[in-house]
Structure formats: structure tokens, C-alpha cells
Amino acid sequence: MAIYDPKSLRAEDFINDEEIKATLAYAEENKNNLELINQILEKARPQKTANGHVCAGLTHREASVLLACDIPEIVEKIYKIAEEIKLAFYGNRIVLFAPLYLSNYCVNGCVYCPYHYKNKHIPRKKLTQEEVKAEVIALQDMGHKRLAIESGEDPVNNPIEYILDCIKTIYSVHHKNGDIRRVNVNIAATTVENYKKLKEAGIGTYILFQETYHKESYEKLHPTGPKHNYAYHTEAMDRAMEGGIDDVGLGVLFGLELYKYEFAGLIMHAEHLEAVHGVGPHTISVPRIKKADDIDPNVFDNSISDEIFAKITACIRLAVPYTGLIISTRESEKVRSKLLKLGVSQVSGGSRTSVGGYAGYTPEERPHDTEQFDVSDQRSLDEVVRWLINNGHIPSFCTACYREGRTGDRFMSLCKSGQILNCCHPNALMTLSEYLEDYASKETKEAGYKMIEEELKKIPKDKVRQIATDNIRDIRNSNRRDFRF
Ligand code: SAM
């Protein structure tokens, strides 16, 4: 029998069904218990220290009480604290990235994904290395420096060697002043040996969405293929960490199961990683099911409103304060605008979710044949960058941390003591300047430099401010690039 134990390496112990159900009952019982709720909010609030801030985070039980609470004033307080936490640890910078789809060959039967093997009316496509190169040039020409590679699971068509070749190709392309400096990887759960190979290939974060933490539903939603195995999938992050990857990214596909169950499972997964490996998830993503080729999102009856979605995002921010929180172009500009104020720290921009969707297309053209799902936010990267600037967020193309060895617990301890802000903020400004010089429209460039001028004044240390100012002058007057703290 499974017994709840966050330190166990067995999926059914650390994502324990009984503990989740008990958590939901506890949250329901206490959702109007103002004394308890105020205590939890106080615990979540960032505390000032000599070096910056610290944040206690919340347990899955505490965070579930907040999620269950419907009192409008409390929800407003949760939103406010979510924003305070984001600003305390990451400042007003938002990191940008784009997905790169390598292959839609897939042997799994996931019922929400159009790449499922039974779908015979979509073309199956796998990029050659030449095509990868063309995609990377197109992405560099947009201004991207950070990618998330995506692939279906197919040991014959997309073996690990193929993924490794693609990573090598991506890092090797240097077009004009462009380069991809961080490749995050979103591929199916695999072996410790393969995770070691990904680590050696120099990947950033290994991302794997759990889809749902509810075992029974998981097995129904993944009726066939290797992904059917709940334990193998749920224990993947432990294998990734055993393989030496210390930045891992969690996520739930919201809409598949009851959101309160998923939320508790997600926070328990983060607690498990912290308990076993001493470091929580590097990122958490919050995708919602979207319409896709033969997929109708209305078939899944657990869809959530924009309001609930916002509350989930803010409660994740309070529970796991040091984690990067990612929102993709699955969401509209309107939803993304709201979530940016609730603790989100990374967004994608100018995304294409089809295999070979970037090269050879104008910004208005959008190939649909191999698309994984409909993209709601269809703006160009330049428009997204300008939108961020106009809303007071610094668009950042920074990839410094992992290239300086600030990963895993090193990143977390720097982040926890408020030190990331001393690197993040100037790095955001320098990489924004690169973007403005090399890729931005006139309007974005003007708005961007106005922001940089104001933001440089806010750097507290004279020496850091001087170096950042000098580097930005160099970026503007020469082809020197890739400065970082
Ligand atoms: N094949 C890999 C796997 O199984 O984890 C890689 C990732 S897949 C390309 C990326 C993610 O897209 C999935 O983990 C899933 O959560 C999400 N996804 C699949 N179908 C979707 C849909 N219809 N709408 C929104 N997201 C979807």
C-alpha cells in the first residue's frame, strides 16, 4: 500500500492519492477560516533581509486552503503577494523564449494531443539537420536566444541520438550577430543514461509536463504507448536529476482533471524534489488544453475559467516562490497581461507550434498542417517585446545563469538570498540592448532605450551600473555581444 512520503522515490508515495484527498478535504473545511488564511498569507509574504528578501513558501496543504478560498478580498491579497514575490526575487524582468518543434512522429495515444499515433490525416514530419539550421536562423533573425525543443515520442524516428544531433546543430549556428545560448528540452520521459547524454549536450532545463497527477485518469488519457506508464512518467524528474540535470521543469495540462487535485499534486511534486534532491523545480508551466487538429477541448469537462486560472497561477507563486513561472502563447494577450502581474517570470513570443513553422514564412503566414495546438497569442516577437516594455516589464534574453554554472541548488541559493536580482536586472538590460540593436522595429527600439536609460539608474551598485552602461554603449557602437554578469 502507498503511504505518503515526500522522500520516497515511488510515484504513488510522493504523489499520494490519499494525501491529496485529505488535503482537499482540509482546504474545503478551512476555506473560510480567516484566522488560518491570514496566518498562511503572512507566511507567504516576502521578508526583507540584509541581502534582499527571503520567502518561506507554502506546503501543499496551506496553498490548497488559499486556492479553495473564494473571499474576494483574500483573492486580491493573494494576487498582491504573488506580485510582491515576483518583484522581490526576479525584479521586473520577463525572460523570453520560443518553442522549436523537431518532429511530430509519435507512438503514444494521448487523447488530448493531435500527434497521437492513430491520427492518420496529419502529415508526419521530422526536421533534417539542414532544416533545423534553417529554423534556427529564422529564430535568430527574430531575436531569440533561448529555445525549448519539442518532439513526439518515437524511438525509431526520434531516438535520443536524433535529439542530440539537433541540439548540436542548434548550438553551432551563428547567423549575423545571433546565437542560441540555451536549449531547454521537452521530450518524453527517458532513462538515466539518456538524461546523462542530454546533460553532456549542454541543455538548460529538462521540461516534462505531468499532464495529470491523477493516476486513474492518467492511465485513461494515455491509453497506449510508453507514456501509459504513470510511475515511469512521474518518476522521470528523479532520473533526470540522477543523470546530472539539475534544472527541471514541471507542469500540468489544466483541463484534464479537477484543478484542485492537480494543484495539490504539483506542489507535492515540488516538495518531493526539494526533499530528495535539495532543489525544487527550476520552472513550472501552466498550459491549458487548446483546440488542435482532431482535438476538441470541450470534450474535456474539467476546463477552468480565466479567473480560476489566474488564482492557480498566483497560488503557485506563493507556494514555490523561487521557481520560474512560464506562460506560453496558448494564452491570449489579455490573459497573459493579467498573469504577468501574478508572478509569471517567463513567456514565449512569436511561437510556431508546427514542425518547420519558422523558416520560409512571413510573420503573417502560419502553417497549420503539423501544428500541435492553436496559438492564441499570434503577435510577432517584436510586438511582444514592445508590449512588455509598455507595461513596465523588461524583456530579457538573458541566458547567463546556466552558462556561469548557476544551476540547481546554486541558482536556488542565490535566488533565495535575493542575489539573482544583482545579475538578472543588468543582464536583462544588456540583452535587451542586443535585441534592440539587431532585431527591433524603430518603435520598439525607441521605447526600449527609454526603458534602459531609466532602469540603469536603478542599479544600486556603482561599479555594476558603470559596467552595464559601458557594455550597452559597446553593443550600440560595435558588434560586440554576449556580455554578462
Ligand atoms: N512528447 C513529449 C511528452 O510526451 O512529454 C513532449 C511534449 S509535447 C510536444 C508538449 C506538451 O504539449 C505536452 O506535454 C502537453 O502537455 C501539451 N499538449 C499536448 N496537446 C495539447 C493541446 N491540445 N493543447 C495544449 N497543450 C497540449
Boltz pocket constraint, residues with backbone or C-beta under 6 A from the ligand:
constraints:
  - pocket:
      binder: B
      contacts: [[A, 112], [A, 113], [A, 114], [A, 150], [A, 151], [A, 152], [A, 153], [A, 186], [A, 187], [A, 188], [A, 189], [A, 207], [A, 208], [A, 209], [A, 211], [A, 227], [A, 252], [A, 253], [A, 287], [A, 288], [A, 289], [A, 290], [A, 291], [A, 292], [A, 295], [A, 330], [A, 372], [A, 373]]
      max_distance: 6.0
